[in-house]
Amino acid sequence: MAVHSPNIIDIEASGFGNNSYPIEVGVITSEGRRFCRLIKPLESWTHWDESAESLHGISKHHLDKFGVEPQRVCLQLNAFLQNTTVYSDGWTVDSSWVRRLFDEAGIAMTFRVSPLELILCEAQMNIWHRVKHVMLRENNIERHRASNDAKVVQATYIKTNEIMKSGEVAL
């Protein structure tokens, strides 16, 4: 029996603190459809953390050149996700960045962002990091980017769920 895979969202940001803003959004749906957009910063978004840039590899110049206007990203996300729930393994920060994106673009969000922990059992949480490490290796993911991260989180959810159903606990 196949494991249901949840919709997953991941956000890359300009930094790690309160003044940071979303610069990339990646989503993978339960059907495997993917959405990824770089977000062109609004003029009021000025905080930039060099250590965040070194982690995700997205420069301000790259965003200015290839980023999509926030309003357009919001409309595309609403159309892509419609009235669904997406889950985040970093809900505390991802949900605030998504809210900031929609609030400052002046567009109502038509989907919900929920913590991944709401759909994980305790046993899945206990093996999550070990399984995620395996999924990173198996999916040959080298770049830390939003769509790659969403794919790995979804693969990790599926694998931990399969492990729980099979009774296998060792990796």
JOBELTA-V969177 format. One record per backbone hydrogen bond with DSSP energy under -1.0 kcal/mol. NH is the residue of the N-H (numbers start at 1). CO is the residue of the C=O. E is the energy in kcal/mol with one decimal. If there is no record, write none. Layout:
# JOBELTA-V969177
NH,CO,E
NH,CO,E
This chain:
# JOBELTA-V969177
8,28,-2.8
9,87,-2.4
10,26,-2.5
12,24,-2.5
14,21,-2.4
20,17,-1.5
23,12,-2.9
24,12,-1.6
25,37,-2.3
26,10,-2.7
27,35,-2.7
28,8,-2.2
29,33,-2.7
32,29,-1.8
35,27,-2.3
37,25,-2.1
39,23,-3.3
40,68,-2.4
45,42,-1.7
46,44,-1.0
49,14,-2.6
53,49,-2.0
54,50,-2.2
55,51,-1.1
56,52,-2.4
57,53,-2.7
63,59,-2.0
64,60,-2.6
65,61,-2.0
66,62,-3.0
67,63,-2.5
68,38,-2.5
73,69,-2.2
74,70,-2.6
75,71,-2.2
76,72,-2.5
77,73,-2.9
78,74,-2.6
79,75,-2.2
80,76,-2.5
81,77,-3.0
82,78,-2.5
86,112,-3.2
87,7,-2.6
88,114,-2.0
94,90,-3.0
95,91,-2.4
97,93,-2.3
98,94,-2.5
99,95,-2.4
100,96,-2.4
101,97,-2.3
102,98,-2.5
103,99,-3.3
104,100,-2.6
105,101,-1.2
107,102,-2.1
112,84,-2.4
114,86,-2.7
116,88,-2.7
118,115,-1.7
119,116,-2.2
125,121,-2.1
126,122,-2.0
127,123,-1.0
131,127,-2.5
132,128,-2.9
133,129,-1.9
134,130,-1.6
135,131,-2.6
136,132,-2.4
137,133,-1.8
138,134,-3.1
139,135,-2.4
140,137,-1.1
141,136,-2.0
145,143,-1.4
149,145,-2.8
150,146,-2.4
151,147,-2.0
152,148,-2.4
153,149,-2.5
154,150,-2.2
155,151,-2.5
156,152,-2.5
157,153,-2.4
158,154,-2.5
159,155,-2.5
160,156,-2.8
161,157,-2.2
162,158,-2.4
163,159,-2.6
164,160,-2.2
165,161,-2.2
166,162,-2.1
167,163,-1.4
